[in-house]
Amino acid sequence: MQDILSQYETVTKDEVKTWFKVGDVTDFPENSGACIKYKTKQIAVYNFARTGKWYACQNLCPHKMEMVLSLGMIGDKEGIPKVACPMHKKNFSLEDGTNLGGDDLKIATYPIKIENRNVYIGFSD
């Protein structure tokens, strides 16, 4: 299981080598998540329509190693955009992947850009 988790690593905008087109803005539900695949990675994409922001993170919940984060509830905790795992209720920051409950568990996050209504996720590989 650790091999699956090790393929996910946070990418900053400065580290992006590839902007991967994942679809049109209308392909993603507002104020909810969807899952895309990039190589062997499952990535959760969130359209925070109420704030006008987009986020991407690994779809794998590190708590029980389930591919479910794209189905999680999104919202905020003290102003920090977050996703709650639908199975285990662990809350992760969509900005930096930290566990907002204080546990050591963390998720990888990825930059998103919108150009001409197309959604792109940045990867370092």
N, C-alpha and C positions, 0 to 999 in steps of 0.2 A: 504493500500500500504506500510506503514511503516513496517508491519510485514515481507513482502517479503525482503525489504532492510536489515532488522536486521539480517537475516540469513547469510549475507555475512560479513565476518570479515577477514582482512589481516592476513596471517599466515607467520611467518618467518621460516627459516630452523630449528632454535632451538626449535620451537613449534610443529614441525611435529610429529604426533603419528602414522599416516597412510600414506604410499606411495601407491597411487591408480594407477594401470596400466590403461592407457587410449588408448593405441594402439601402433602400430609400427610407426617409424618415417615416413614411406611412406604413412601413413594414413592421414597426414596433409600437406596441400598445402604449397609450399615454398613462403615466403614473403607475407603471408596472414594468415587468421584466420579460425578456425573451432570451433564448439561447442560440448562439451561433457556434460553428466549429472552425477553428483555424489550425491546420495541420492535425496534431493529435490532441489539441486543447479544446475544451468546452468553455466558452466565455459567456457570461451573463451580461446582457446589455439592458440598461434602464433609461427610459425617457421620463425624466422628472418634469413633465409639462408644466406643472404648477409653479416651478421655479425657472423653467427655461434651460435647464442643464441636463446633460447626458453623462452617464457613468458606465464603466465596464470593469468587471472583476472575474476571477475564476468562478466557474459554476460549482466547483467542488467545495462542499462544506468540510472543513478540516476536522470537525468534531467527530463525526461518524463516517467520514469519507463517502458521502452521498452526493450525487450530481443534482442538486436541488435549489441552489441559490437563486436561479432565474425565476423560480416560483415563489420566492419569498416576498414578504410585505416590505415595501419601502416607506420611508418617512424620515424623521430626523430626531435626534436626541440632543437636546441643548444646542440646536442650530447645526449639528453635524449630520449631513445626509447619511442614511444607513439602510442596510437590508437586514431583515430578521430571517434566519433559516426557518423554513416552514415546518421542519420536523423537530428541531431541537431548541428553537427560539433564541439561539445565540445571535447577538447583534454585532454587525461589523460596519466600520466606517467605509463609505464608498469613496472617500478622498484618499485615505492612506492604508486601508485594510485592517487597521487595528481592531481588536475585539473590545467593544465598548463596555463589556462586563468585567474587564480587567484580567481575563484569562490570557495565557500565553498564545493561544491560537490566533492566527492572523491569516488574511487572504491577500492574494496578489491583485493589484489594480492596474488598469491600463488607460492611457489617454485616449480620448475620443475627439474627433473633429467632424464638423458638418460643413460640407461644401456643395453648393448647388443641389441641396436637398438629399445628398448622399451621405451616409454614415460611414465613417472610417475609424478603425481601431489601430493604435500604434503598437508595433511589436519590435523587439530588439534583435530578432533573428531573421 
